[in-house]
């Protein structure tokens, strides 16, 4: 398909000269000024490249470029001027131009520059499309999973990310709560702003208030200068409050005010500081139980729990284990894993979840003396914890059957839940049970 380009120049002769020269290779449209150009760009979203003069009556070419890019971020832009300079070229490139050409135009150079700009944008589009396909199928932003449980998490991330709603991520340790928080930030309108992570369990309770809200010089012993806190550092971005259950009750009141008013005061100051932030919190505890036990404020819990996102333990999505293992094998040296060793890894319960799996794969890659990781390379403590019914000495069919039966027993015979944990469809589990005569 022929690429469509739009030439904008108030000089009719120049405009038509370039149009004639380029029409053999491209589908060329023209406009005499920025206003007419914007109307064409608005009605025809198939235009791939904008070739515009900088100096024109009315809005100039740089203003037109910014408006056009806002309308269509994937649009390639080349600017023309008879008053070119290095400074102007650099400024135009910073503002979003793909290239900058001075008049009089060398047609051979112009064709080369247009081809280069279109090729770069085409490649960028293909990369984005491929990444979107991979994200849709296997994960996003470093989070991997093809099981129904993880596909549900991905759908929630996509739905929550474009909003400013507060998110509470709950799940066992090692399930990737910070990765989910970063994915929400990276897919949001705040992605160009800061992402600031705070792990409450790692900060001394005596320093928490100063860490969170900052302090003024002389506010306490050792405060030799003003220091901004994490909330101030996260302005126009996202703050991730990890292990929120460990936050002291006295500090919870101040966090509640930040959630309600988006403002706070530094320690030792009466000045109110406004902050434009999105809050994502996470915990591996049952926060509702903490509320009942008086360890966590109920009003804060409901303020945080606008969008409740729950991450499954790895044993609840064992169908994702091969996907994760192969990802980390590529990361730690490109080795392969034998079928028997993979069955062992799938059968293991992974109490430390994805974090434990990643560490285990790294250890096996380092200690294995061959290019393939076998059963002997699997850590002994993991082999001891695998049920005998899932022994690798059996056939593949026996191992598969034993695994399905073990998961069915765990979920009380619920075939839908068993299918979710195994990462297979309900139809598949019914077919397997029929094959086994069960």
Sine and cosine of phi, psi and omega as CSV:
sin_phi,cos_phi,sin_psi,cos_psi,sin_omega,cos_omega
0.00,0.00,0.71,-0.71,-0.04,-1.00
-0.95,0.30,0.74,-0.67,0.04,-1.00
-0.94,0.35,0.61,-0.79,-0.01,-1.00
-0.97,-0.24,0.79,-0.61,0.01,-1.00
-0.82,-0.57,0.42,-0.91,-0.01,-1.00
-0.87,-0.50,0.84,-0.54,0.05,-1.00
-0.98,-0.20,0.80,-0.61,-0.01,-1.00
-0.84,-0.54,0.88,-0.47,0.01,-1.00
-0.35,-0.94,0.72,-0.69,-0.02,-1.00
-0.97,0.24,-0.26,0.97,0.05,-1.00
-1.00,0.04,0.94,-0.34,-0.09,-1.00
-0.85,0.53,-0.71,0.71,-0.04,-1.00
-0.88,0.48,-0.70,0.71,0.01,-1.00
-0.90,0.44,-0.71,0.71,-0.02,-1.00
-0.86,0.52,-0.75,0.66,-0.06,-1.00
-0.96,0.29,-0.53,0.85,0.05,-1.00
-0.88,0.47,-0.73,0.68,0.00,-1.00
-0.93,0.36,-0.60,0.80,0.00,-1.00
-0.89,0.46,-0.70,0.71,0.01,-1.00
-0.90,0.44,-0.66,0.75,-0.04,-1.00
-0.91,0.41,-0.54,0.84,-0.10,-1.00
-0.99,-0.13,-0.21,0.98,-0.13,-0.99
-0.93,0.38,-0.36,0.93,0.03,-1.00
-0.94,0.34,-0.42,0.91,-0.06,-1.00
-0.94,-0.34,-0.45,0.89,-0.05,-1.00
-0.79,-0.62,0.32,-0.95,0.17,-0.99
-1.00,0.05,0.92,-0.39,-0.19,-0.98
-0.96,-0.28,0.76,-0.66,0.14,-0.99
-0.91,-0.42,0.43,-0.91,0.00,-1.00
-0.73,-0.68,0.39,-0.92,0.09,-1.00
-0.51,-0.86,0.54,-0.84,-0.07,-1.00
-1.00,0.02,-0.27,0.96,0.00,-1.00
-0.41,-0.91,0.08,-1.00,-0.08,-1.00
-0.91,0.42,-0.61,0.79,-0.03,-1.00
-0.88,0.47,-0.73,0.68,0.02,-1.00
-0.91,0.41,-0.58,0.81,0.02,-1.00
-0.89,0.45,-0.69,0.72,-0.02,-1.00
-0.90,0.44,-0.58,0.82,0.03,-1.00
-0.90,0.43,-0.67,0.74,0.03,-1.00
-0.92,0.39,-0.68,0.74,0.01,-1.00
-0.90,0.44,-0.55,0.84,-0.02,-1.00
-0.95,0.31,-0.61,0.80,-0.06,-1.00
-1.00,0.00,-0.34,0.94,-0.04,-1.00
-0.80,-0.60,1.00,-0.05,-0.05,-1.00
-0.99,0.15,0.05,1.00,0.02,-1.00
-1.00,0.04,-0.07,1.00,0.03,-1.00
-0.91,0.41,0.80,-0.60,-0.11,-0.99
-0.99,-0.12,-0.48,0.87,-0.09,-1.00
-0.62,-0.78,0.67,-0.75,0.07,-1.00
-0.95,-0.32,0.85,-0.53,0.05,-1.00
-0.91,-0.41,0.96,-0.27,-0.18,-0.98
-0.77,-0.63,0.63,-0.77,0.17,-0.98
-0.93,0.38,0.51,-0.86,0.02,-1.00
-0.99,0.14,-0.75,0.66,-0.08,-1.00
-1.00,-0.10,0.93,-0.36,0.02,-1.00
-0.62,-0.79,0.41,-0.91,0.12,-0.99
-0.87,0.49,0.56,-0.83,-0.06,-1.00
0.98,0.20,-0.66,-0.75,0.00,-1.00
-0.95,0.32,0.66,-0.75,-0.01,-1.00
-0.99,0.13,0.05,-1.00,-0.07,-1.00
-0.91,0.41,-0.57,0.82,0.00,-1.00
-0.93,0.36,-0.65,0.76,0.07,-1.00
-0.89,0.46,-0.68,0.73,0.05,-1.00
-0.87,0.49,-0.70,0.71,-0.01,-1.00
-0.85,0.53,-0.72,0.69,-0.03,-1.00
-0.88,0.47,-0.68,0.73,0.01,-1.00
-0.92,0.40,-0.65,0.76,0.00,-1.00
-0.92,0.40,-0.65,0.76,0.02,-1.00
-0.91,0.41,-0.58,0.81,0.03,-1.00
-0.91,0.42,-0.59,0.81,0.01,-1.00
-0.97,0.26,-0.64,0.77,-0.05,-1.00
-0.64,-0.77,1.00,-0.01,-0.06,-1.00
-0.86,0.51,-0.38,0.93,-0.02,-1.00
-1.00,0.05,0.07,1.00,-0.03,-1.00
-0.97,0.26,0.76,-0.66,0.10,-0.99
-0.99,0.12,0.60,-0.80,-0.05,-1.00
-0.72,-0.70,0.78,-0.63,0.14,-0.99
-0.84,-0.55,0.76,-0.64,-0.03,-1.00
-0.97,-0.25,0.57,-0.82,0.01,-1.00
-0.87,-0.50,0.61,-0.79,0.11,-0.99
-0.39,-0.92,0.52,-0.85,0.09,-1.00
-1.00,0.03,-0.07,1.00,-0.07,-1.00
-0.87,-0.49,0.64,0.77,-0.10,-1.00
-0.92,0.39,0.53,-0.85,0.09,-1.00
-0.47,-0.88,0.33,-0.94,0.00,-1.00
-0.88,0.48,-0.69,0.73,-0.02,-1.00
-0.87,0.49,-0.70,0.72,-0.02,-1.00
-0.92,0.39,-0.61,0.79,0.03,-1.00
-0.89,0.45,-0.71,0.70,0.01,-1.00
-0.89,0.46,-0.69,0.72,0.00,-1.00
-0.88,0.47,-0.67,0.74,0.00,-1.00
-0.90,0.43,-0.66,0.75,0.02,-1.00
-0.90,0.43,-0.63,0.78,0.05,-1.00
-0.91,0.42,-0.54,0.84,-0.02,-1.00
-0.98,0.19,-0.13,0.99,0.08,-1.00
0.83,-0.56,-0.01,1.00,0.02,-1.00
-0.93,0.36,0.59,-0.80,0.06,-1.00
-0.99,0.12,-0.47,0.88,-0.02,-1.00
-0.33,-0.94,0.18,-0.98,-0.10,-1.00
-0.55,-0.83,0.86,-0.51,-0.07,-1.00
-0.82,-0.57,0.67,-0.74,0.02,-1.00
-1.00,-0.08,0.50,-0.86,0.10,-1.00
-1.00,0.06,0.43,-0.90,-0.07,1.00
-0.92,0.38,0.55,-0.83,-0.13,-0.99
-0.99,0.15,0.75,-0.66,0.16,-0.99
-1.00,0.05,0.92,-0.38,-0.12,-0.99
-0.87,0.49,-0.62,0.79,0.03,-1.00
-0.89,0.46,-0.69,0.72,0.04,-1.00
-0.90,0.43,-0.65,0.76,-0.02,-1.00
-0.88,0.47,-0.72,0.70,0.02,-1.00
-0.88,0.48,-0.67,0.75,0.02,-1.00
-0.89,0.46,-0.69,0.72,-0.02,-1.00
-0.91,0.41,-0.66,0.76,0.02,-1.00
-0.90,0.44,-0.72,0.69,0.01,-1.00
-0.87,0.49,-0.67,0.74,0.00,-1.00
-0.90,0.43,-0.70,0.71,-0.02,-1.00
-0.91,0.42,-0.68,0.73,0.01,-1.00
-0.91,0.41,-0.64,0.77,0.02,-1.00
-0.90,0.45,-0.67,0.74,0.01,-1.00
-0.89,0.46,-0.69,0.73,-0.01,-1.00
-0.94,0.34,-0.57,0.82,0.03,-1.00
-0.90,0.43,-0.67,0.74,0.02,-1.00
-0.90,0.43,-0.69,0.73,0.02,-1.00
-0.88,0.48,-0.66,0.75,0.01,-1.00
-0.90,0.43,-0.66,0.75,0.01,-1.00
-0.90,0.43,-0.66,0.75,0.02,-1.00
-0.89,0.46,-0.70,0.71,0.01,-1.00
-0.89,0.45,-0.66,0.75,0.00,-1.00
-0.90,0.43,-0.70,0.71,0.01,-1.00
-0.89,0.45,-0.68,0.73,0.02,-1.00
-0.89,0.47,-0.65,0.76,0.02,-1.00
-0.90,0.44,-0.64,0.77,0.03,-1.00
-0.90,0.43,-0.69,0.72,0.01,-1.00
-0.91,0.42,-0.67,0.75,0.03,-1.00
-0.88,0.48,-0.67,0.75,-0.03,-1.00
-0.89,0.46,-0.62,0.78,-0.09,-1.00
-1.00,0.04,-0.68,0.73,-0.18,-0.98
-0.88,-0.47,-0.28,0.96,-0.02,-1.00
0.43,-0.90,-0.22,-0.97,0.01,-1.00
-0.41,-0.91,0.60,-0.80,0.08,-1.00
0.76,0.65,0.66,0.76,0.03,-1.00
1.00,0.01,-0.11,0.99,0.06,-1.00
-1.00,-0.01,0.76,-0.65,-0.10,-1.00
-0.87,-0.50,0.65,-0.76,0.08,-1.00
0.16,-0.99,0.66,-0.75,0.05,-1.00
-0.85,-0.52,0.08,1.00,-0.01,-1.00
-0.97,0.22,0.39,-0.92,0.05,-1.00
-0.82,0.57,-0.60,0.80,-0.02,-1.00
-0.89,0.45,-0.66,0.75,0.00,-1.00
-0.98,0.21,-0.53,0.85,0.08,-1.00
-0.89,0.46,-0.56,0.83,0.08,-1.00
-0.91,0.42,-0.66,0.75,0.04,-1.00
-0.88,0.47,-0.71,0.71,0.00,-1.00
-0.88,0.48,-0.65,0.76,0.02,-1.00
-0.89,0.45,-0.66,0.76,0.00,-1.00
-0.91,0.41,-0.64,0.77,0.03,-1.00
-0.87,0.49,-0.72,0.69,-0.02,-1.00
-0.89,0.45,-0.59,0.81,-0.01,-1.00
-0.96,0.27,-0.61,0.79,-0.08,-1.00
-0.99,0.16,-0.58,0.82,-0.15,-0.99
-0.81,0.58,-0.72,0.69,-0.07,-1.00
-0.93,0.36,-0.20,0.98,-0.02,-1.00
-1.00,-0.09,0.06,-1.00,0.11,-0.99
-0.96,-0.29,0.25,0.97,-0.05,-1.00
-0.89,0.45,0.62,-0.79,0.07,-1.00
-0.94,0.34,0.67,-0.74,-0.06,-1.00
-0.87,-0.50,0.69,-0.72,0.11,-0.99
-0.91,-0.41,0.90,-0.44,-0.01,-1.00
-0.98,-0.19,0.85,-0.52,0.00,-1.00
-0.86,-0.51,0.65,-0.76,0.00,-1.00
0.15,-0.99,0.32,-0.95,-0.01,-1.00
-0.88,0.47,0.33,-0.94,0.05,-1.00
-0.87,0.50,0.63,-0.77,0.07,-1.00
1.00,0.05,0.12,0.99,-0.04,-1.00
-1.00,-0.02,-0.08,1.00,0.08,-1.00
0.99,-0.11,0.60,0.80,-0.05,-1.00
-0.91,0.42,-0.63,0.77,0.02,-1.00
-0.93,0.36,-0.57,0.82,0.07,-1.00
-0.87,0.49,-0.66,0.75,0.03,-1.00
-0.91,0.42,-0.68,0.74,0.03,-1.00
-0.87,0.49,-0.67,0.74,0.02,-1.00
-0.92,0.39,-0.59,0.81,0.04,-1.00
-0.90,0.44,-0.67,0.74,0.04,-1.00
-0.87,0.49,-0.69,0.72,0.01,-1.00
-0.91,0.41,-0.73,0.68,-0.08,-1.00
-0.91,0.41,-0.46,0.89,-0.01,-1.00
-1.00,-0.10,0.09,1.00,-0.05,-1.00
-0.99,-0.15,0.10,-1.00,0.07,-1.00
-0.95,0.30,-0.13,0.99,0.00,-1.00
-0.99,-0.14,0.17,0.99,-0.14,-0.99
-0.86,0.51,-0.45,0.89,0.02,-1.00
-0.99,0.10,-0.16,0.99,0.06,-1.00
-1.00,0.03,0.04,-1.00,-0.05,-1.00
-0.96,0.29,0.48,-0.88,0.19,-0.98
-0.91,-0.42,0.92,-0.39,-0.08,-1.00
-0.91,-0.41,0.86,-0.50,-0.01,-1.00
-0.98,-0.21,0.69,-0.72,0.04,-1.00
-0.80,-0.60,0.85,-0.53,0.05,-1.00
-0.96,-0.30,0.97,-0.26,-0.12,-0.99
-0.88,0.47,-0.56,0.83,-0.04,-1.00
-0.92,0.38,-0.32,0.95,-0.06,-1.00
-0.99,-0.12,-0.03,1.00,-0.04,-1.00
-0.92,-0.40,0.72,-0.70,0.02,-1.00
-0.87,0.50,0.71,-0.70,0.01,-1.00
-0.81,0.59,-0.52,0.85,-0.01,-1.00
-0.93,0.37,-0.40,0.91,-0.06,-1.00
-0.98,-0.22,-0.11,0.99,-0.14,-0.99
-0.86,0.51,-0.73,0.68,-0.06,-1.00
-0.88,0.47,-0.68,0.73,0.02,-1.00
-0.92,0.40,-0.63,0.77,0.02,-1.00
-0.89,0.46,-0.64,0.76,-0.08,-1.00
-0.98,0.20,-0.70,0.71,-0.16,-0.99
-0.94,-0.35,-0.12,0.99,-0.03,-1.00
0.99,0.15,0.07,-1.00,0.02,-1.00
-0.50,-0.86,0.32,-0.95,0.06,-1.00
-1.00,-0.07,0.35,-0.94,0.08,-1.00
-0.85,0.52,0.76,-0.65,0.03,-1.00
0.99,0.14,0.12,0.99,-0.03,-1.00
-0.90,0.43,-0.49,0.87,0.05,-1.00
-0.35,-0.94,0.15,-0.99,-0.01,-1.00
-0.87,0.49,0.81,-0.59,-0.02,-1.00
0.99,-0.15,-0.17,0.98,0.03,-1.00
-1.00,0.09,0.99,0.14,-0.12,-0.99
-1.00,0.10,-0.18,0.98,0.04,-1.00
-0.39,-0.92,0.26,-0.96,0.07,-1.00
-0.92,0.40,0.59,-0.81,0.05,-1.00
-0.66,-0.75,0.75,-0.66,0.05,-1.00
-0.99,0.12,0.52,-0.86,-0.02,-1.00
-1.00,-0.05,-0.08,-1.00,-0.08,-1.00
-0.91,0.41,-0.60,0.80,0.00,-1.00
-0.90,0.44,-0.67,0.74,0.00,-1.00
-0.92,0.38,-0.60,0.80,0.00,-1.00
-0.93,0.37,-0.42,0.91,-0.04,-1.00
-1.00,0.00,0.12,0.99,-0.05,-1.00
-0.81,0.59,0.72,-0.69,-0.04,-1.00
0.94,0.35,0.24,0.97,0.02,-1.00
-0.71,-0.71,-0.58,-0.81,-0.06,-1.00
-0.81,-0.58,0.69,-0.73,0.12,-0.99
-0.93,-0.36,0.77,-0.64,-0.03,-1.00
-0.96,-0.29,0.91,-0.41,-0.04,-1.00
-0.98,-0.18,1.00,-0.09,-0.07,-1.00
-1.00,0.06,0.57,-0.82,-0.05,-1.00
0.80,0.60,0.78,0.63,-0.04,-1.00
-0.87,0.50,-0.41,0.91,0.00,-1.00
-0.90,0.44,-0.35,0.94,-0.03,-1.00
-1.00,0.05,0.05,1.00,-0.03,-1.00
-0.97,0.26,0.79,-0.61,0.00,-1.00
-0.87,0.49,0.52,-0.86,-0.05,-1.00
-0.86,0.52,-0.62,0.79,-0.04,-1.00
-0.92,0.39,-0.47,0.88,0.03,-1.00
-0.99,0.11,-0.40,0.92,0.02,-1.00
-0.88,0.48,-0.56,0.83,0.03,-1.00
-0.89,0.46,-0.68,0.73,-0.03,-1.00
-0.94,0.34,-0.57,0.82,0.06,-1.00
-0.91,0.41,-0.60,0.80,0.03,-1.00
-0.86,0.51,-0.64,0.77,0.02,-1.00
-0.91,0.42,-0.64,0.77,0.03,-1.00
-0.89,0.46,-0.66,0.75,0.01,-1.00
-0.90,0.43,-0.62,0.79,-0.06,-1.00
-0.98,0.17,-0.69,0.72,-0.17,-0.99
-0.94,-0.34,-0.23,0.97,-0.11,-0.99
0.82,0.57,0.72,0.69,0.05,-1.00
-0.45,-0.89,0.33,-0.94,-0.01,-1.00
-0.31,-0.95,0.07,-1.00,0.07,-1.00
-0.82,-0.58,0.66,-0.75,0.10,-0.99
-0.92,0.39,0.43,-0.90,0.07,-1.00
-0.89,0.46,0.78,-0.63,0.01,-1.00
1.00,0.09,0.24,0.97,-0.03,-1.00
-0.70,-0.71,0.52,-0.85,0.12,-0.99
-0.98,-0.18,-0.01,1.00,-0.03,-1.00
-0.98,0.20,0.73,-0.68,0.04,-1.00
-1.00,0.03,0.77,-0.64,0.00,-1.00
-0.95,-0.32,0.83,-0.56,0.04,-1.00
-1.00,0.08,0.57,-0.82,0.04,-1.00
-0.65,-0.76,0.70,-0.72,0.05,-1.00
-0.97,-0.25,1.00,-0.07,-0.11,-0.99
-0.69,-0.73,0.38,-0.92,0.21,-0.98
-0.94,-0.33,0.66,-0.75,-0.05,-1.00
-0.94,-0.33,0.81,-0.59,0.14,-0.99
-0.84,-0.54,0.84,-0.55,-0.02,-1.00
-0.91,-0.42,0.36,-0.93,0.00,-1.00
-0.54,-0.84,0.45,-0.89,0.05,-1.00
-0.40,-0.92,0.51,-0.86,0.13,-0.99
-0.98,-0.21,0.14,0.99,0.02,-1.00
-0.98,-0.19,0.24,-0.97,0.13,-0.99
-1.00,0.09,1.00,-0.08,-0.13,-0.99
-0.91,0.41,-0.52,0.85,0.04,-1.00
-0.90,0.44,-0.61,0.79,0.04,-1.00
-0.93,0.37,-0.59,0.81,0.06,-1.00
-0.88,0.47,-0.60,0.80,0.04,-1.00
-0.90,0.44,-0.72,0.70,0.00,-1.00
-0.88,0.47,-0.57,0.82,-0.03,-1.00
-1.00,0.09,0.02,1.00,0.02,-1.00
0.98,0.22,0.26,0.97,-0.01,-1.00
-1.00,-0.01,-0.20,0.98,-0.03,-1.00
-0.57,-0.82,0.68,-0.73,-0.06,-1.00
-0.92,0.40,0.73,-0.68,-0.01,-1.00
-0.91,0.41,-0.67,0.74,-0.02,-1.00
-0.90,0.43,-0.58,0.81,0.04,-1.00
-0.94,0.35,-0.64,0.77,0.02,-1.00
-0.84,0.55,-0.72,0.70,-0.02,-1.00
-0.96,0.30,-0.47,0.88,0.08,-1.00
-0.93,0.36,-0.59,0.81,0.00,-1.00
-0.98,0.20,-0.53,0.84,-0.16,-0.99
-1.00,0.01,0.73,0.68,0.05,-1.00
-0.95,0.32,-0.78,0.63,0.12,-0.99
-0.89,-0.45,0.90,-0.43,-0.06,-1.00
-0.99,-0.13,0.93,-0.38,-0.04,-1.00
-0.91,-0.41,0.87,-0.50,-0.06,-1.00
-0.93,-0.36,0.80,-0.60,-0.01,-1.00
-0.99,-0.11,0.75,-0.66,-0.03,-1.00
-0.97,0.24,0.52,-0.85,0.15,-0.99
-0.92,0.39,0.41,-0.91,-0.04,-1.00
-0.89,0.45,-0.52,0.85,0.01,-1.00
-0.93,0.38,-0.26,0.96,0.05,-1.00
-1.00,0.01,-0.04,1.00,0.03,-1.00
-0.58,-0.82,0.81,0.59,-0.09,-1.00
-0.89,0.46,-0.34,0.94,0.05,-1.00
-0.90,0.44,-0.30,0.95,0.01,-1.00
-1.00,0.05,-0.15,0.99,-0.08,-1.00
-0.86,0.51,-0.75,0.67,0.02,-1.00
-0.87,0.50,-0.62,0.79,0.01,-1.00
-0.88,0.48,-0.71,0.70,0.00,-1.00
-0.93,0.37,-0.69,0.73,0.00,-1.00
-0.86,0.52,-0.74,0.68,-0.03,-1.00
-0.92,0.40,-0.55,0.84,0.07,-1.00
-0.89,0.46,-0.72,0.69,-0.05,-1.00
-0.97,0.24,-0.45,0.89,0.11,-0.99
-0.88,0.47,-0.67,0.74,0.04,-1.00
-0.91,0.43,-0.59,0.81,-0.03,-1.00
-0.94,0.35,-0.58,0.82,-0.14,-0.99
-0.95,-0.31,0.41,0.91,0.15,-0.99
0.71,-0.71,-0.02,1.00,0.11,-0.99
0.96,0.27,0.33,0.94,0.03,-1.00
-0.98,0.22,0.24,-0.97,0.08,-1.00
-0.95,-0.30,0.07,-1.00,0.01,-1.00
-0.73,-0.68,0.66,-0.75,-0.03,-1.00
-0.95,0.32,0.41,-0.91,0.03,-1.00
-0.84,0.55,-0.65,0.76,0.00,-1.00
-0.91,0.42,-0.68,0.73,0.02,-1.00
-0.91,0.42,-0.62,0.78,0.02,-1.00
-0.90,0.44,-0.63,0.77,0.03,-1.00
-0.89,0.46,-0.61,0.79,0.07,-1.00
-0.88,0.47,-0.71,0.71,-0.02,-1.00
-0.91,0.42,-0.59,0.81,0.04,-1.00
-0.93,0.36,-0.54,0.84,-0.06,-1.00
-0.98,0.20,-0.42,0.91,-0.01,-1.00
-0.91,0.42,0.54,-0.84,-0.11,-0.99
-0.99,0.12,-0.27,0.96,0.04,-1.00
0.77,0.64,0.91,0.41,0.03,-1.00
-0.88,0.47,-0.43,0.90,0.04,-1.00
-1.00,-0.03,0.08,1.00,0.10,-1.00
0.88,0.48,-0.52,-0.86,-0.12,-0.99
-0.88,0.48,-0.58,0.82,0.01,-1.00
-0.88,0.48,-0.68,0.74,0.02,-1.00
-0.91,0.41,-0.64,0.77,0.00,-1.00
-0.89,0.45,-0.70,0.71,0.00,-1.00
-0.87,0.49,-0.70,0.71,0.01,-1.00
-0.90,0.44,-0.62,0.78,-0.01,-1.00
-0.91,0.41,-0.67,0.74,0.01,-1.00
-0.90,0.43,-0.66,0.76,0.03,-1.00
-0.88,0.48,-0.70,0.72,0.00,-1.00
-0.88,0.48,-0.70,0.71,-0.02,-1.00
-0.91,0.41,-0.61,0.79,0.02,-1.00
-0.90,0.43,-0.63,0.78,-0.03,-1.00
-0.95,0.32,-0.67,0.75,-0.13,-0.99
-1.00,0.00,-0.32,0.95,-0.01,-1.00
-0.94,0.33,0.71,-0.70,-0.05,-1.00
-1.00,-0.04,-0.06,1.00,0.00,-1.00
-0.83,-0.55,0.03,-1.00,-0.01,-1.00
-0.99,0.17,-0.17,0.99,0.01,-1.00
-0.86,-0.52,0.77,-0.64,0.04,-1.00
-0.99,0.14,0.84,-0.54,-0.01,-1.00
-0.94,-0.34,-0.08,-1.00,-0.01,-1.00
-0.85,0.52,-0.63,0.78,-0.02,-1.00
-0.89,0.45,-0.40,0.92,-0.01,-1.00
-0.99,0.11,-0.26,0.97,0.01,-1.00
-0.95,0.31,0.76,-0.64,-0.03,-1.00
-0.79,0.61,0.66,-0.75,-0.06,-1.00
-0.84,0.54,-0.64,0.77,-0.05,-1.00
-0.90,0.44,-0.48,0.88,0.04,-1.00
-0.97,0.26,-0.65,0.76,0.02,-1.00
-0.91,0.42,-0.57,0.82,0.01,-1.00
-0.91,0.41,-0.53,0.85,-0.08,-1.00
-1.00,0.06,-0.11,0.99,0.01,-1.00
-0.98,0.18,0.76,-0.64,0.00,-1.00
-0.83,0.55,0.58,-0.82,-0.03,-1.00
-0.88,0.48,-0.50,0.87,0.00,-1.00
-0.91,0.42,-0.29,0.96,-0.02,-1.00
-0.96,-0.27,0.41,0.91,-0.03,-1.00
-0.85,0.52,0.63,-0.78,-0.01,-1.00
-0.96,0.29,-0.11,0.99,0.00,-1.00
-0.96,0.29,-0.32,0.95,0.00,-1.00
-0.98,0.19,0.12,-0.99,0.05,-1.00
-0.96,0.27,0.22,-0.97,0.02,-1.00
-0.86,0.51,-0.65,0.76,-0.01,-1.00
-0.91,0.42,-0.65,0.76,0.01,-1.00
-0.90,0.43,-0.67,0.74,0.02,-1.00
-0.90,0.44,-0.70,0.71,0.00,-1.00
-0.88,0.47,-0.72,0.70,0.00,-1.00
-0.87,0.48,-0.73,0.69,-0.01,-1.00
-0.88,0.47,-0.63,0.78,-0.02,-1.00
-0.91,0.40,-0.73,0.69,0.01,-1.00
-0.87,0.50,-0.69,0.72,0.01,-1.00
-0.90,0.43,-0.63,0.78,0.01,-1.00
-0.90,0.44,-0.68,0.73,0.01,-1.00
-0.92,0.38,-0.66,0.75,0.04,-1.00
-0.85,0.52,-0.64,0.77,0.03,-1.00
-0.91,0.42,-0.64,0.77,0.00,-1.00
-0.88,0.48,-0.59,0.81,-0.08,-1.00
-0.98,-0.18,0.30,0.95,0.08,-1.00
0.93,0.37,0.49,0.87,0.04,-1.00
0.99,0.11,0.03,1.00,-0.01,-1.00
-0.96,0.28,0.95,-0.32,-0.12,-0.99
-0.94,0.33,-0.54,0.84,0.02,-1.00
-0.91,0.42,-0.73,0.69,0.03,-1.00
-0.90,0.43,-0.62,0.78,0.01,-1.00
-0.89,0.45,-0.67,0.74,0.02,-1.00
-0.88,0.47,-0.66,0.75,0.02,-1.00
-0.88,0.47,-0.70,0.72,0.00,-1.00
-0.91,0.42,-0.59,0.81,-0.03,-1.00
-0.99,0.15,-0.21,0.98,0.00,-1.00
0.97,0.26,0.49,0.87,0.03,-1.00
-0.81,-0.58,0.18,-0.98,-0.01,-1.00
-0.99,0.15,0.32,-0.95,0.06,-1.00
-0.88,0.48,-0.62,0.79,0.00,-1.00
-0.86,0.51,-0.66,0.75,-0.02,-1.00
-0.91,0.42,-0.68,0.74,-0.05,-1.00
-0.93,0.36,-0.58,0.81,0.07,-1.00
-0.90,0.43,-0.66,0.75,-0.01,-1.00
-0.90,0.43,-0.67,0.74,0.00,-1.00
-0.89,0.45,-0.69,0.72,-0.01,-1.00
-0.90,0.44,-0.57,0.82,0.05,-1.00
-0.92,0.39,-0.65,0.76,0.03,-1.00
-0.88,0.48,-0.60,0.80,-0.03,-1.00
-0.99,0.15,-0.06,1.00,-0.01,-1.00
0.96,0.29,0.51,0.86,-0.05,-1.00
-0.94,-0.34,0.00,0.00,0.00,0.00
